[in-house]
Amino acid sequence: MRILIVSDAWSPQVNGVVTSLRALLDELRGLGHQVKLLSPADFRSVPCPTYPEIPLVWNLWRVGAAIREFQPDCVHLATEGPLGWAARRWLNKRGLAFSTAIHTRFPEYLNSRWRWLPLSWGYAYLRAFHRPSRAVLITTERLCAEFAGWGLRRLAVWRKGVDTGLFHPPASRAEGAAPVFLYVGRVATEKNLEAFLDLELPGTKRVIGDGPQREALQARYGAVEFLGYRHGEALARAYQEASVLVFPSRTDTYGLVMLEALACGTPVAAFPVPGPLDVLEPGVSGAMNEDLREACLAALKLDRGHCAELAARQSWRASALEFLAMQPMIDGEGSLEPLRVAPRAVTRPFL
């Protein structure tokens, strides 16, 4: 099958959306499908104001030609940015079917940056974008129920996974060492990072990642180790060396870094909000408390072996098969069978 994925988020960005899409592309190709990613790398773009790591594509008139050239059997729109809107408009105008996904709590993200902006406006934006989608993929049942309450329809659960070949417990750990409390993710307002940095905790605090707040926070919190980005084995080692992963966000839809940490045997401390509530087993793989300090101290006592065992059950292959099962054919006839790998003859109405 020929599968086209359109995303405004891609390398060199470092975030959960990019991680999920990379894993999805690898698994789909491993299943024998022909997959193309349409991203800002294929177009001209300008940096997003206040967030220059994010490119905004401007020569959007080329999107339709790119879709036509690839001749996909199905199309998935991964993000609600300029590329997603351009592909949506082109497909919708021709009556072609597609799926979409919600990876980010976009309304809460906007509200965290501009407090005067009502959540209802952000959800109106989401409803408008996803309305023609045949399947709106959401990470958890809890979020499906929440988004349904805001008026979104045709929601389906698409669970994420973890690469246990890369993220796994270390062969050994030093006993009696001072604890290390680790944060991994964007260094940006919506991540609520100061809720972690303000805590009085024993040992060391480390921050892996970058973003618009890094310079200001690094100057303000001189005792914290800001390490920038880490990838691959270096990131896995950082998880393995940590005593606890601290996840202070209240707005993430999931938080892949929690699964990566657990796979390395590192328990998680978080607020009891969607995301952590969907990933963590209280008292086993994580500690959740409105007092984040209490959650951090409680997480120190958890069994690292149990954390790794729970994470090992969630593979990216299972995630990719769930994704395939919910993809509509672009001609609107049926859906894509998860294990179908042979090319299918199809009359493409967009030619």
Buried (B, 14 or more C-beta within 10 A) or exposed (E): BBBBBBBBBBEEBBBBBBBBBBBBBBBBEEBEBBBBBBBBEBBEBEEBEEEEBBBBBEEBEBBBEBBBEBEBBBBBBBBBBBBBBBBBBBBBEEEBBBBBBBBBBBBBBBBBBEEEEEEEEBBBBBBEBBBBBBBBBBBBEBBBEBBBEBEBEBBBBBBBBBBBEEBBBBEEEEEEEEBBBBBBBBBBBBBBBBBBBEBEBEEBBBBBBBBBBBEEBBEEBEEBEBBEEBEEEEBBEBBBBBBBBBBBBBBBBBBBBBBBBBBBBBBBBBBBBBBBBBBBEBBBBBBBBEEBBBBBBBBBEBEBEBBBBBBBEBBBEBBBBBBBBBBBBBBEEEBBEBEBEEEEEBEEEBE
